[in-house]
Amino acid sequence: NRKLCLIIVTDESGDDGEGDLLEEAVKRCKTARSPVYILGRESLFGYKYGRMRWQDPKYGLDHWLTIHRGPETPFAEALQYDGLHDRWDSHPSGFAPYEMARLAKESGGIYFLLPHEEQNLVGQAAAEQRKFAFLDMKEYIPDLSSRRRYAEVRQKSKFRLAVAEAVRLLDPRVDPQLQIQEIWYSTDPAAFRSAGQENFQRAIRAMGLLNQAIAVLQKVEPLRDAEESTRWRANFDLAYAQVLAYRVRLFQFLLAMDSHLTNFPEPKNKQNNTWNIGRVQEMLVPTERQIKLTKVDTDQLNSQLALARQKFEFVKKTHPNTPWSNRAQFELNQGFGMKFFEGFRDPRYDKITSEIKFPTL
């Protein structure tokens, strides 16, 4: 007797999105008694999109192409926001992408993780230790039930719903106004002023949303210790630390932008043609004018900073050797300050036209 099996080799998580195609595939494989064996990549941590570096053949310039590589759960359980815009990192989750993992599990197959590193994957995952010990991760195994079943269970928990609400509030792919420009500000004063003022207003609005997310999480904080899932406690702990930290960083963004708009220094290197704002350890101290403008003084800033650091350290201590502790350390390493740096952007990027065909990854 012959037995059918499917073997899939892929570097993505599938394009099902949040539709019913996955469940239809699972149903058909079960009907055919066909196990699915998959050789693929590790999911990104709580995030659907990765970025692959690609060099165009005409100008030899680097481009960053979007791929689907997660999340490891039916719906994202981590923030999709990095404090300025959608995430650019590629932190590993320790698990397979949800769609592929569920298909393999339900059909009686196996998902095999490719072991070697990826040279063209852009983000932190290219530089950090990507292997997590099974004993460290056994309490963090994601729920691989159907999306419908997952949503039903989540709906019964005020604690889990609060984490999901914070993720929803701060999703730049749903709310484009959360996309705050980080790189490639013009060195032309008029052009910078226009972009700077627009992003200043976006940052003020984003701080309001961060305050909403903080309030949502603070409301369920008393429920945290009663949550039976270690994974969901970790999701809460990290998200709470992040929203506190991002509020501090956005305030620093406002200070840096206000100072730059007021003084507008010229680049020291005449060849440089852009201003980029970066994350640094050094904190800007608000001037008297900025304190009156923002109604946030130095003592308040220092108090918020101390609380954010405390929460990240709690994540590291409570969830060691996991993607949650890795992300907490990553946030601490970036610092909470913001500073403008001059840079050079190749003008040939402006010449990219339809004559260059970007690959579909």
Beta strands, then each sheet from edge to edge (+ up, - down):
strand 1: 6-9
strand 2: 36-40
strand 3: 49-55
strand 4: 62-68
strand 5: 110-113
strand 6: 121-122
strand 7: 185-186
strand 8: 274-280
strand 9: 337-343
sheet 1: 1+ 2+ 5+
sheet 2: 4+ 3- 6+
sheet 3: 7+ 8- 9+
end
